[in-house]
Amino acid sequence: MRQITYKIQRFDGTKSFTQEYSFAHEPGKTILWGLQKIKDTLDASLTFVAACRSAVCGACAVRVNGHAMLACEAALDDVVERFGDTLIIAPLGNFKVIRDLVVDWEPKIERMKEVKPWLIPQDEFTAASGCRQSPAEFKKINTQTNCILCGSCASECNKLSADGSDFYEPFIYSKAQKFVADSRDKGDWEHLKPAVERGLWKCVHCQECITKCPKHVEPAEDIAKLRQTSIRLGVTDNLGARHALAFVADLAESGRLNEVKMAMRTEGILRTAARLPFALRLLRKGKINPLHALTGNAPVKGIEQVRAIMKAVKEAEK
């Protein structure tokens, strides 16, 4: 009979270890079913969290062969077809592990509170009138509403894995964007300010938060929208915003990037001068043209069309 093996990364509160369990395959089951089967028939000490079993509560998220997924939603047949009959089950990444597959959410929730993930109603709304909005207005926040706080995006975030001390979990940016974009809310800056201060411009664009979200929320897109809003509100005194504005300025001027001008517009003359050794290496490799750096790039063919597109985008954002 076909056997499925789970190699589970466990933690008893003191030490970490891997324990292997095998059980008979049954078609049409889920990853969570396998965990429950182990707990019921092989080892009652195995600890994990599960509640709704309907991909609604998000409690059962784990990593399977290095990929975050909802255990109750992940079809066992599909997973073993992809990875084979031996699976490595681990707790979510970028979380403190409490026991076995159970992780500590409290620090994440405390960080999420900083962006005030609740409605700050417009003055026109009262208890009697309520906070109404049109279907079109709701559609702008519908995607973010689908977040179930499963933690999959945070688990796979490469920025958090490298150094998360100055960066929020991706779902926190989505929560902030939900209320910044809500037509009933008046607290844009109250939601946005903590996000700016907590690494809004430090996303590494790995897109893992999008590809791993079981509810198709797009935190990376929400980060981009929050950046746009921050610039629109005049919050440009940071490297990320200045770099973005320099990028747009180069495109408007010539349709192509001017690395030297971009560096000076972003970091200023003094900080750019400190990168002279690096610039010289680029020069030797033919990566930058010193003449273009001084005089500017010649406009590309069709620059007027580029400018027209940029103008249309700006008008559409109003």
Phi, psi and omega in degrees: 000140181296134181246138174254135180243128172254122169261103189261127176279113187250162178211125184260012183102342180234310184232153176259146179202162178251132179236138186253134179227141176234145180209162182290137179290140172228127182293152174080015181259179182240171175301319180296322177302318179297318178297317180294323179297319178297314181295323184282327190240342186240320186204100182290348181278347179298130185242128175208173182241137174203149181221283192284331185059021182229020179058039180244319187275334179079002188291333191266013181298133177218174173258131177241115184050041175085010181235125178289138177200160175281120184297328182284341184259333185287114180289124183300320180299318180293319183292316181289331175297326181279318189248349184100177187281354176249120184242141176260116182254126183223160175291163178304146176281162177062024173233151170285131181273131178269309178198130179049248183261011181264128181244162184269113180270343188303314179299325180292318180294321178297320177294322181296327180299336183296331179271007179051068183282058176213161184286128170254096194291148173302153183299334183289343183271141178228172177299328181283319185277335183076182181242086184269153173209159183281161175304323179295321178291321178294326181301332181291339182240005185299318182297314181295331179298336183285350182298129181249012179053051177276337178089002182299320181294318179294323181300322187259001183292119182289331176294316178296323180293323181283312180190099183265009184293335183241029185212134177285161169294143184307322182295337179290320177296324178293322177296318179297315181297326180303318183272332173297322182273353183285122183297342182271351188262142179247003188257043182313308186290329178294325176281324189277323185305311178299324180296318177298317182286340182250050165084022181307325182265011184252007174301137182265005174060036179284341178069008179297327180296331179279314185290335183263350182291121181286349182248011175062028169285151185236078182303323179297322176292323178293323175299316179298320180292321177296323177298315179300318180295319181298320178293319179298329178275001176087015180271084186240007182273059176204159185299319183298312181294318180295323178295317179297317179293323177295322178299312181296320180297319178298316180297320180292325182286315188223349183085003178216164184274144174243102189301319183291312178299320181298317180298317181291322178293329183277310190252350184088166186294316185295312180291328177293321179299329180293342180264015182305316179303319178293319179298322180294323177295319177297322180296315180297328181273001179075021182277337177228150179252112184299328179294316178294327180297326182273318186263343183095156179285146172291138180302142178288160175295130181088021182300328180295325177292321177300314180295324179295319178296315180298320179294319180294321178296315180298319180292325180291334181279349182289000000 
